[in-house]
């Protein structure tokens, strides 16, 4: 089974450690594609004139107050790297809390979780990377739109990996566009926050609940050592772990859509 995750915008920079080696990351066949994006990002970020910095901020979708993010990108070749589970620090990763997992559960998640990235394409949680700022929605000079770039590169490397079992897709829409799992053994997850208003249960998508619940789902599956061999078995495993799961109808050939309902306490 593969579990597909988005990165987090929030990152915690490593303070010690050797720099990243793009060829040593998971799926080394992606090394050349990774180096191209990394080289272009660093080159853009190293320009220091006022106009160049403004252009970099605009390209990255940042405000003037986030100029430190550009400076950090400028030194990615030499910046300390640490496991991706330590670098990504958003709500999903806080809820997953990979560092506190028992060794067996941590090995489980390191082998199955795949993080999609505008810079690296894909990494595993034990891959060593530096903190960076580059969303997949960026159009990078000399590279182009990163979604289209990775969409061309990833299938050759990822399709064979996904062929051996079901895929649980927890990505957001932007990162979901980078790669479509082959076959029909994929389930996407939507988290619905349920509140009772004037005696009526109402459901909505709330970003915080969505991200936190997805992190808890991955953690619970890791702690259970789940080994589902199909989407049906993924659904059964989630229900065994006390998640409320409702499957929604989808068109033939589309990934199965699972709604996980989180009731407000």
C-alpha positions as CSV (number, residue, x, y, z in Angstrom):
1,X,0.0,0.0,0.0
2,X,1.1,3.6,-0.7
3,X,-0.2,6.6,1.2
4,X,0.1,9.8,-0.7
5,X,0.5,13.0,1.3
6,X,0.8,16.7,0.5
7,X,3.8,18.6,1.8
8,X,3.3,21.4,4.4
9,X,3.8,25.0,3.8
10,X,5.2,25.3,7.3
11,X,8.7,23.8,7.7
12,X,11.3,23.6,10.4
13,X,14.8,24.1,9.2
14,X,17.5,21.7,10.3
15,X,20.4,23.2,12.2
16,X,22.9,20.4,11.7
17,X,23.4,17.7,9.1
18,X,25.0,17.2,5.7
19,X,23.4,18.9,2.7
20,X,20.8,17.1,0.5
21,X,21.9,14.7,-2.1
22,X,19.0,14.6,-4.7
23,X,20.3,11.3,-6.1
24,X,20.1,9.7,-2.7
25,X,16.4,10.4,-2.2
26,X,13.8,7.7,-2.7
27,X,13.4,6.8,-6.4
28,X,16.9,7.9,-7.5
29,X,15.8,7.8,-11.1
30,X,14.2,11.2,-10.4
31,X,17.6,12.6,-9.4
32,X,18.2,14.5,-12.7
33,X,14.7,16.0,-12.6
34,X,15.2,17.1,-9.0
35,X,18.6,18.6,-9.7
36,X,17.1,20.7,-12.5
37,X,14.4,22.2,-10.3
38,X,16.8,22.7,-7.4
39,X,19.4,24.4,-9.6
40,X,16.9,26.8,-11.2
41,X,15.3,27.7,-7.8
42,X,18.7,28.4,-6.2
43,X,19.8,30.5,-9.2
44,X,16.7,32.6,-9.1
45,X,16.9,33.1,-5.4
46,X,20.5,34.1,-5.4
47,X,19.9,37.3,-7.3
48,X,20.1,40.2,-4.9
49,X,19.0,43.3,-6.8
50,X,15.8,44.9,-5.6
51,X,14.1,44.0,-8.9
52,X,15.3,40.4,-8.8
53,X,14.1,39.9,-5.3
54,X,10.7,41.3,-6.1
55,X,10.5,39.0,-9.1
56,X,11.4,36.0,-7.0
57,X,8.8,36.9,-4.4
58,X,6.2,37.2,-7.1
59,X,7.2,33.9,-8.7
60,X,7.0,32.1,-5.4
61,X,3.7,33.8,-4.5
62,X,5.2,35.4,-1.4
63,X,4.8,38.8,0.2
64,X,7.6,41.3,0.9
65,X,7.6,40.2,4.5
66,X,8.6,36.7,3.4
67,X,11.9,37.7,1.8
68,X,13.7,35.3,4.3
69,X,12.1,32.4,2.4
70,X,13.9,33.5,-0.8
71,X,17.2,33.8,1.1
72,X,16.7,30.3,2.5
73,X,16.2,29.0,-1.0
74,X,19.4,30.6,-2.2
75,X,21.5,28.3,0.0
76,X,19.7,25.0,-0.5
77,X,22.8,23.4,-2.0
78,X,24.7,23.8,1.3
79,X,21.8,23.9,3.9
80,X,21.7,21.2,6.5
81,X,19.2,18.4,5.7
82,X,17.1,16.3,8.1
83,X,14.4,13.6,7.6
84,X,11.4,15.0,5.9
85,X,9.3,14.0,8.9
86,X,11.3,16.6,10.8
87,X,11.2,19.3,8.1
88,X,7.4,19.3,7.4
89,X,5.7,20.8,10.4
90,X,2.1,21.6,9.3
91,X,-1.1,20.4,11.0
92,X,-1.1,17.0,9.2
93,X,2.5,16.3,10.3
94,X,1.8,17.5,13.8
95,X,-1.1,15.0,14.1
96,X,1.0,12.2,12.5
97,X,3.8,13.0,15.0
98,X,6.1,10.4,13.3
99,X,8.9,10.9,15.9
100,X,6.8,9.5,18.7
101,X,5.9,6.3,16.9
102,X,7.3,3.0,18.2
103,X,10.1,1.7,15.9
104,X,7.9,-0.8,14.1
105,X,5.2,1.8,13.4
106,X,7.8,4.3,12.3
107,X,9.3,1.8,9.9
108,X,5.8,1.1,8.6
109,X,5.1,4.7,7.8
110,X,8.5,5.4,6.3
111,X,8.0,2.5,3.9
112,X,4.5,3.5,2.8
113,X,4.0,7.3,3.0
114,X,5.0,9.3,0.0
115,X,5.1,13.1,0.2
116,X,4.6,15.1,-3.0
117,X,6.7,18.2,-3.5
118,X,7.1,20.9,-6.0
119,X,10.9,20.7,-5.5
120,X,11.6,17.0,-5.0
121,X,8.7,15.4,-6.9
122,X,8.2,12.8,-4.2
123,X,10.1,11.9,-1.0
124,X,9.6,9.5,1.8
125,X,9.5,10.6,5.4
126,X,13.0,9.3,6.2
127,X,14.6,11.1,3.2
128,X,16.9,13.9,4.3
129,X,16.0,17.3,2.8
130,X,16.5,20.9,3.8
131,X,13.6,23.4,4.5
132,X,12.6,25.2,1.3
133,X,9.8,27.2,-0.2
134,X,8.4,26.1,-3.5
135,X,4.7,25.1,-4.1
136,X,3.7,23.0,-7.0
137,X,1.7,25.9,-8.4
138,X,4.8,27.9,-9.3
139,X,6.0,28.5,-12.8
140,X,9.8,28.4,-12.4
141,X,12.0,30.1,-15.0
142,X,13.6,27.7,-17.5
143,X,11.5,24.9,-16.0
144,X,7.9,26.0,-16.5
145,X,4.9,25.0,-14.5
146,X,5.9,22.5,-11.9
147,X,2.6,20.5,-12.0
148,X,3.1,19.8,-15.7
149,X,6.8,19.2,-15.2
150,X,6.3,16.5,-12.6
151,X,3.3,15.1,-14.3
152,X,5.6,14.1,-17.2
153,X,8.4,12.7,-15.0
154,X,6.7,10.9,-12.2
155,X,4.7,8.1,-13.9
156,X,7.7,6.2,-15.1
157,X,9.2,6.0,-11.6
158,X,6.0,5.8,-9.6
159,X,3.7,3.6,-11.6
160,X,5.6,0.4,-11.0
161,X,5.7,1.1,-7.2
162,X,1.9,1.6,-7.1
163,X,1.2,-1.6,-9.0
164,X,1.7,-3.9,-6.0
165,X,-1.2,-2.7,-3.9
166,X,-3.9,-0.2,-3.0
167,X,-3.3,3.5,-2.9
168,X,-4.7,5.8,-0.2
169,X,-4.6,9.3,-1.6
170,X,-4.7,12.0,1.1
171,X,-3.3,14.8,-1.2
172,X,-4.8,18.2,-1.8
173,X,-6.0,19.0,-5.3
174,X,-2.9,20.9,-6.4
175,X,-0.6,18.0,-5.5
176,X,-3.1,15.4,-6.7
177,X,-2.6,16.8,-10.2
178,X,1.1,15.8,-10.2
179,X,0.4,12.1,-10.7
180,X,-2.6,9.8,-11.2
181,X,-2.1,6.3,-9.7
182,X,-2.6,3.6,-12.3
183,X,-5.4,1.0,-12.2
184,X,-8.5,1.2,-10.1
185,X,-7.1,0.4,-6.6
186,X,-7.1,4.0,-5.3
187,X,-9.2,5.7,-2.7
188,X,-9.3,9.4,-2.0
189,X,-10.4,10.8,1.3
190,X,-12.5,13.8,2.2
191,X,-12.9,14.8,5.8
192,X,-16.2,16.3,6.8
193,X,-16.7,18.2,10.0
194,X,-20.1,17.5,11.5
195,X,-21.8,20.0,13.8
196,X,-25.3,20.0,15.2
197,X,-27.0,23.4,14.5
198,X,-30.5,23.9,15.9
199,X,-30.9,20.1,16.2
200,X,-29.8,19.5,12.6
201,X,-26.5,17.8,11.8
202,X,-24.6,19.8,9.2
203,X,-21.4,18.8,7.5
204,X,-18.6,20.9,5.9
205,X,-15.0,20.7,4.9
206,X,-12.8,22.6,7.4
207,X,-9.1,22.8,6.6
208,X,-7.8,22.2,10.1
209,X,-10.0,19.2,10.7
210,X,-9.2,17.9,7.3
211,X,-5.4,18.0,7.8
212,X,-5.4,16.9,11.4
213,X,-7.7,13.9,10.7
214,X,-5.6,12.8,7.8
215,X,-2.5,12.8,10.0
216,X,-4.3,10.8,12.7
217,X,-5.5,8.3,10.0
218,X,-1.9,7.6,8.9
219,X,-0.7,7.4,12.5
220,X,-3.5,4.9,13.5
221,X,-2.8,2.7,10.4
222,X,0.9,2.7,11.3
223,X,0.3,1.8,14.9
224,X,-2.0,-1.0,13.8
225,X,0.5,-2.3,11.3
226,X,-2.3,-2.4,8.7
227,X,-1.7,-4.4,5.6
228,X,-4.8,-3.9,3.4
229,X,-4.6,-5.6,0.0
230,X,-7.5,-3.6,-1.5
231,X,-9.6,-0.5,-1.1
232,X,-12.3,-2.6,0.6
233,X,-9.7,-3.7,3.2
234,X,-8.6,0.0,3.6
235,X,-12.2,0.9,4.4
236,X,-12.5,-2.1,6.9
237,X,-9.2,-1.1,8.6
238,X,-10.3,2.5,9.0
239,X,-13.6,1.4,10.5
240,X,-11.9,-1.1,12.8
241,X,-9.9,2.0,14.0
242,X,-13.2,3.7,14.9
243,X,-13.3,6.1,12.0
244,X,-16.7,6.9,10.5
245,X,-16.3,6.1,6.8
246,X,-18.9,6.6,4.2
247,X,-18.3,5.8,0.5
248,X,-19.7,8.1,-2.1
249,X,-20.7,7.0,-5.6
250,X,-18.3,7.9,-8.4
251,X,-18.1,7.4,-12.1
252,X,-16.7,4.1,-13.4
253,X,-12.9,4.2,-13.6
254,X,-12.6,7.0,-11.1
255,X,-10.8,6.6,-7.7
256,X,-13.2,5.6,-4.9
257,X,-14.2,8.5,-2.7
258,X,-14.3,7.9,1.1
259,X,-15.8,10.5,3.4
260,X,-14.4,10.4,6.9
261,X,-16.8,12.2,9.3
262,X,-15.5,14.0,12.3
263,X,-18.2,14.9,14.8
264,X,-17.6,18.1,16.9
265,X,-17.3,17.2,20.6
